[in-house]
């Protein structure tokens, strides 16, 4: 679990640093760049919401299966704790 947290922190710091460097060397004016960044962030948020909804649906199905006393089948090669 600690490795996942450290990786996530490193990923966030790297993304932030890369973003700041990209802003410093941006070839576009500030307003255009802000609009592109805003659109990109909005797209990422929508993708995140979609992925969260899909995962929520999967977990609800697994919960119902568990409540019914049937064995829960996981996808091979997927670690449910890490995702």
C-alpha positions as CSV (number, residue, x, y, z in Angstrom):
1,X,0.0,0.0,0.0
2,X,2.8,2.4,0.8
3,X,4.4,1.9,-2.6
4,X,1.1,2.9,-4.3
5,X,0.8,6.0,-2.1
6,X,4.4,7.0,-2.8
7,X,4.0,6.4,-6.6
8,X,0.8,8.5,-6.6
9,X,2.6,11.3,-4.8
10,X,5.5,11.1,-7.2
11,X,3.1,11.1,-10.1
12,X,1.3,14.2,-8.8
13,X,4.5,16.1,-8.1
14,X,5.9,15.2,-11.6
15,X,2.7,16.2,-13.3
16,X,2.7,19.6,-11.4
17,X,6.3,20.2,-12.2
18,X,5.8,19.4,-15.9
19,X,2.8,21.6,-16.0
20,X,4.7,24.6,-14.6
21,X,7.6,24.1,-17.0
22,X,5.1,23.8,-19.9
23,X,3.5,27.1,-18.8
24,X,6.9,28.8,-18.8
25,X,7.7,27.7,-22.3
26,X,4.2,27.9,-23.8
27,X,4.1,29.1,-27.4
28,X,0.5,30.5,-27.1
29,X,-0.8,33.7,-25.4
30,X,-2.1,33.3,-21.8
31,X,-5.8,33.4,-22.5
32,X,-5.6,30.7,-25.2
33,X,-3.5,28.5,-23.1
34,X,-5.8,28.9,-20.1
35,X,-8.7,27.9,-22.2
36,X,-6.9,24.8,-23.5
37,X,-5.9,23.9,-20.0
38,X,-9.4,24.4,-18.7
39,X,-10.8,22.2,-21.5
40,X,-8.2,19.5,-20.8
41,X,-9.0,19.5,-17.0
42,X,-12.7,19.3,-17.7
43,X,-12.2,16.3,-20.0
44,X,-10.1,14.6,-17.4
45,X,-12.7,15.2,-14.7
46,X,-15.4,13.7,-17.0
47,X,-13.2,10.7,-17.7
48,X,-12.6,10.3,-14.0
49,X,-16.3,10.5,-13.2
50,X,-17.1,7.9,-15.9
51,X,-14.4,5.5,-14.6
52,X,-15.7,6.0,-11.0
53,X,-19.2,5.2,-12.1
54,X,-18.2,2.1,-13.9
55,X,-16.1,0.9,-10.9
56,X,-19.1,1.7,-8.6
57,X,-21.4,-0.4,-10.7
58,X,-18.9,-3.3,-10.7
59,X,-18.6,-3.1,-6.9
60,X,-22.4,-3.0,-6.5
61,X,-22.7,-6.1,-8.6
62,X,-20.0,-7.9,-6.5
63,X,-21.8,-6.8,-3.3
64,X,-25.1,-8.2,-4.5
65,X,-23.4,-11.4,-5.5
66,X,-21.9,-11.6,-2.0
67,X,-25.2,-10.9,-0.3
68,X,-26.8,-13.8,-2.3
69,X,-24.1,-16.2,-1.0
70,X,-22.6,-16.9,-4.4
71,X,-18.8,-16.8,-4.7
72,X,-17.4,-13.6,-6.1
73,X,-15.4,-14.0,-9.3
74,X,-12.6,-11.5,-9.9
75,X,-11.1,-10.7,-13.2
76,X,-7.8,-12.6,-13.7
77,X,-4.7,-10.5,-13.2
78,X,-6.6,-7.6,-11.5
79,X,-5.7,-6.8,-7.9
80,X,-8.9,-5.4,-6.3
81,X,-6.9,-3.6,-3.6
82,X,-4.7,-1.7,-5.9
83,X,-7.4,-0.4,-8.2
